[in-house]
Amino acid sequence: MSATTEQPSTVSKEDRLKSYLKQRAMEKGEFFFKGKFIADDVGLSPKEIGALMVKLCDSATDLTIEKWSYTSATTWRVQQATV
């Protein structure tokens, strides 16, 4: 065991991604993205983003998230949920 240990992030990966998506949805309304293009922005790998997006499709009630297309990577469509 090393003398220095990494502190776990106080914000979960899912919460970090959801916050990013909510911010983008507020700024742009509807938007489309591929995980590989936002990976650096949220500090996650494209694979982590893909796995989390599947979860967020069902759990994020304040966002409308859907798989839009697949061309070399999944494209996701996100917008604020209408009330």
Secondary structure per residue as TSV (DSSP state, phi and psi in degrees):
chain	resnum	aa	ss	phi	psi
A	1	M	-	360.0	134.7
A	2	S	-	-84.1	159.8
A	3	A	S	-70.1	-29.4
A	4	T	-	-104.5	132.7
A	5	T	-	-121.6	147.1
A	6	E	-	-77.9	137.6
A	7	Q	-	-83.1	132.8
A	8	P	-	-66.2	146.8
A	9	S	-	-62.5	140.1
A	10	T	S	-75.7	-17.6
A	11	V	S	-110.3	125.2
A	12	S	-	-66.1	159.8
A	13	K	H	-60.2	-41.2
A	14	E	H	-63.0	-43.6
A	15	D	H	-65.7	-38.2
A	16	R	H	-63.3	-44.9
A	17	L	H	-66.4	-43.4
A	18	K	H	-61.9	-42.3
A	19	S	H	-61.6	-42.6
A	20	Y	H	-61.1	-46.5
A	21	L	H	-65.2	-40.7
A	22	K	H	-62.1	-42.7
A	23	Q	H	-62.1	-46.9
A	24	R	H	-63.5	-39.5
A	25	A	H	-65.2	-37.3
A	26	M	H	-67.1	-39.2
A	27	E	H	-74.3	-41.8
A	28	K	H	-113.0	-9.1
A	29	G	S	75.5	-125.2
A	30	E	S	-74.3	135.4
A	31	F	E	-147.5	157.7
A	32	F	E	-120.6	146.3
A	33	F	E	-157.1	161.6
A	34	K	E	-113.9	140.6
A	35	G	H	-53.3	-37.4
A	36	K	H	-65.9	-21.4
A	37	F	H	-90.0	-14.5
A	38	I	H	-112.3	0.0
A	39	A	H	-54.1	-46.9
A	40	D	H	-66.3	-34.9
A	41	D	H	-63.8	-35.4
A	42	V	H	-105.9	-3.2
A	43	G	T	70.7	33.6
A	44	L	-	-128.9	161.0
A	45	S	-	-82.1	156.4
A	46	P	H	-56.5	-34.8
A	47	K	H	-66.1	-41.8
A	48	E	H	-63.5	-41.3
A	49	I	H	-61.9	-45.3
A	50	G	H	-58.6	-44.7
A	51	A	H	-65.6	-41.1
A	52	L	H	-70.2	-34.1
A	53	M	H	-63.2	-37.5
A	54	V	H	-61.4	-42.5
A	55	K	H	-64.9	-44.4
A	56	L	H	-66.9	-26.9
A	57	C	H	-53.9	-38.5
A	58	D	H	-92.6	-31.2
A	59	S	H	-98.9	-22.6
A	60	A	-	-84.2	95.2
A	61	T	T	-76.6	-18.4
A	62	D	T	-92.7	0.8
A	63	L	E	-130.4	147.9
A	64	T	E	-103.0	116.8
A	65	I	E	-124.7	130.5
A	66	E	E	-147.2	148.7
A	67	K	E	-68.4	129.9
A	68	W	E	-102.9	-48.8
A	69	S	E	-160.1	172.0
A	70	Y	E	-135.0	110.2
A	71	T	S	-141.0	99.8
A	72	S	S	66.5	-6.1
A	73	A	S	179.2	156.0
A	74	T	E	-68.8	132.9
A	75	T	E	-99.8	130.9
A	76	W	E	-108.7	143.0
A	77	R	E	-110.0	129.1
A	78	V	E	-133.4	139.4
A	79	Q	E	-154.2	164.2
A	80	Q	E	-67.5	139.9
A	81	A	-	-69.0	140.7
A	82	T	-	-86.8	140.4
A	83	V	-	-95.3	360.0
